[in-house]
Amino acid sequence: MNETKHKVGADAVARKGWWRAHRWLVLRRASQLGVLALFLLGPWAGIWIVKGNIASSLTLEVLPLTDPYVLLQALAAGTLPASSALIGAGIVLAFYLLVGGRVYCAWVCPMNAVTDAAEWLRRRLGWNASGMALNRRLRYWLLGVTLVLAALTGTIAWEQVNPVSTLYRGLVFGMGAGWFLVAAIFLFDLLLARRGWCGHLCPVGAFYGTLGEAAAVRVVAARRERCNDCMDCYQVCPEPQVIRPVLRPASPAATPLIRSGACTNCGRCIDICGKEVFEFGTRFHGRAAGRFNGKMEAMP
């Protein structure tokens, strides 16, 4: 739909008010900034609630947390992790298997704000074309490459160039050349490929997307019969390919549950829909199984 005639989100604001049309977006930004602040309080203010970084940390001197993707690379590199690292990875795995693997991408990763800014500017400028054609499976190939590199070099090689780690190190020690990497990703998404980094290339997103396939918390098109084809949800969704199967199912009895691990559970489709088609649910109970024709159905 031509955005010069239809402002994305205008119907949601008119029907639900500004807060309910932006609620999950605001909460995500608060989450991203809050997580980053916890890691920066120590080096910046000497308040050590969390020690370490997003890859590996210790909270309140008690709770170890380890990025399972980093642990997997360490294992590929032939490193035997400490027991605290294994416990920390287990805790993180359990959490993301519950709430959705790519919740990390939408609610924790600070680079998400950078790529969202590029997408926002694209829409403001009216650049609707996708740009460079990239296969979304490419990120899974790059995930494999990072593990092979770890095995060949005996190091966690990816962490040397991981934009998330680079951004964190830069905020603590000074960005230096790190700004060029962050700026390059912003410009890549803005000028070359829409949602190019997070949606097509990032191996971290590929790893957490794999976890997301089994996650309990899901977005549900619970009232899909209300959809009026305004396309606002497609415009704001970072992974719009996950929406079509639930809004345009092969059969009326098909589940309205978004099952794809690519979904980030960002909640923007919930925010932006004036018809309130979407909501959060779980994959196990009647509400999550969704409704069609106004009636609740049980999951098959």
N, C-alpha and C positions, 0 to 999 in steps of 0.2 A: 504494500500500500504506500502511496506517495506521502512522505512525512510533511511536505509543504501543506497538505490538506488535512492531515491527521497528526496531531501531536501525541507521541507515545506517552501513555500514562495519564492523559488529560481526563479521560472518562473515569479512571479509578479515583483520581483526586476529587472530581465532581461528585461521585457517588459515595465514597467512603471517607473523604477528608484527607488532608495531607499526611497525617501521621500513619494512618492505616495503609496508605498507598506507598509509604517509604519505610515502614516499621522494620522489616527484616534487613533492609539495606543499612539503616542506621545502627541496628544491633550488630551487624557484621563489622561495620567500621569500628564500633566500640570494642568489639572482641579483638580485632586485629591490633588496634592501638594498645589495648590493655595487655595483651600477651607481650608485645614489643616492650612496653613500659616495664613490665616485671623483669625482663632480662636486662634492661638498661639502668634500672634503679641502682644496682650494685656498682657498676663502673662509673656511673655519672654522679650518684649521690651517696654512695657508701652504704646503701640499705640493701642487704643481701637476702632478700626473700627467696630469690632463685639464683643459683650459681650455675654457670655454664652457658649454653646457648641452645637454640632450637633443636640442634642435632642430639645433644646429650646434656641433661641438667639434673640438679638436685634441689628440691623445693623444701624450704624450712629444715634443712639438714636431715630430712627423713625420707622424702618421696623421690626415688630416682625415676627419671623419664628418659627414654632413648628412642630416637627415630628408628623404627624397624627397617626402613630402607637403608639407613646408614649402617645398621648392624649387618644387614645382608651383604652390603659391599665389603664390610670388614671380614666377614666369613669368606667371601670370595677371594679376598686378598691373603687369606691364610692366617688371619689374626684370631687368636682365641680370646673372646670377650670376657670381661670380668663378670662375676655373678650379678652384680648390681646392674650392669648393662642388659643382661638377659631379663632380669626382673622388670627393668624399666621398659624394655621393648614389649614384654608381655602385657604390661599395663596399657601402653599406648595401643597395641593391637586390639585388646579387648574393647577399649573405648571406641575406636573407629569402626570396629565390627558392629557396634551397637548403633552409633549415630550416622554412619556413612563415611567411607574412606575419604572421599573428596570434600568432606566437611573441612579437612585440613586446608584445602585449596581456597575455599570461600571464607572461612572463619578465622584462620590462623596465619596463613602465608602473607607476608607484607607485600610481596610482588603483585598480589591480586589487586591492590589499590592502584598500582602503576598501570596494569593492563586494563583495568576498568576505566581509568582516566583516559586512556587512548581510545577506548570504545565510546566513551561519552563525547569526546571531541569529534570523533568520526560522525556521530549522529548530529551533533551541533552544526557541523560543516556540510551535512547532507551527503556524505560519502557512503552510499549504501552498498556499493559493490564489494564482494568478498576479497578481491585482489588476487594475489598469488594462490594458485591451486595447490593445496597441501592435503595429503591423506592423513586422516586422524589416527590411523594405525602407526604412523611414523614415530609417535612418542613411545610406542611399545618397542619398536626396534632400537630407539635410542636408550631405553631402559636396559635392554640387553647389552648394548654397547658399553654402558657404564659398568656393568658387572664383569664383562670381559676385560675391560681396562683395569679394573681392580685386581683381577686374577693375574694379568700379565705384568703389572707394575708392582704388585704387592702393597699397594697403597689405596686409600679411598680417593682416587684421582678426581672423581666428579666434584667432591667438596671444594676443590681448589678453584672451580669456576662456577659452582652453583650460585645463581643470582641471589637466593635467599641468604646463604652464608656470607656472600660478598657484601650484601646490604647490611647485615648485622655487624660484620667486622668493620665496615666503613663507619657506621654510626658510633662504634666504640673507639676505634683507633684513627678515624679520619678516612673519608671515602677515597681520595686520590683517584686512581684509575677506575675504581669501582663505579664512579658516577657514569663513566663511559658505557659500562655494561648495562646498567639500569636504563640509561638514556637510549641505548641501542635497542633494547627490548621494547621500550615505549614507541620509538620511531618505527620499528619493525611492524608492530601491531597497527599503528596509525597509518603508515604509508604503503606497506607491502601486503600484509595478510591480516584480515580481520580475525581477532582472537587467535592470532597465529601462535604465540608462545604457549599460553595455557591450554588452548584447545587442540594444538597439533604437535607441539614439540617437547614440552616439558616432561622429562622422565619421572620426576617426583609425582606429578599428576597421574601419570600412567600407573605407577606403583599403587598409589592410594585408590585409583579407580578400580584396580583389581580387587582390593579389599572391599570396595563399595558394592561389588556384585552380591555379597552376602549380608549387607547391612540391614538392620532392623527398621530404622527410621527411614521413611520414604515420603516423597511428594505424591499426592493423589489427586487426580482430576475427578474429584468426588461429585461434582455437578456439571459434568461435561455436556449435558443436554442444553445447558445455558449458553454455550459458546456461540458467539456471533461472528466469528472469523475476523476479528479486528486485527489480529496478528501482533498485538503488543507483546505477548509472551515470547513470541519468536524473536522479536527485536531485542529484548533485554536478556534472554537466556544465553549463558555462555556456551551451552551445548544444545542448541535448538533441535538437533536431530532426535533427542530423547522425548520430545513433546508429541511429535506427530503420531506415534503408535497409540497413544492414549486418547488423543482428541479425534483421530481418524482411524479407529480400530478396524481390523479386517472383519470383525463380526460384533454385533451389539453386546454380546455376552463377554467380550474380552475384558480383562481386568483394566481398570483405570489407574492402576498402580504403576508408577515409573520405576521399572526394575533395573534399568541400565546403571552400571557402576560409573558411567561418565557423568551422571547427574551430580552436581556439587552440593545439593540441598541448600542453595543460597537463599531461596525463598523469594526471589524477584518475580517469579511467575505468580506467586500468591499476592504480592504487593500490587503488581501492575494490572491485575485483572479486575475490572469494574464489575464483572458478573460473578466474581468470587467462585470461579470454577475450581481453583486449586486449594489445597490445604495440606498440612503435614499430618501424617498418620504412621502406622506401622504395618509391616507386611504380614502380621499374624492374626489380627482380629478383624471383626466385621467392618468397623469404620475404615480401616485401611484398605479392605477389599473394595471399598467404594460403592457408589450407587450409580445405577443408570435407570432412566425413566422414573427417577425420584424414589426408587426402592433400594433398600440395602441388600447386598448380596454377600454370600460367604465366599472366601477364596477357594478355588478349585484345589 
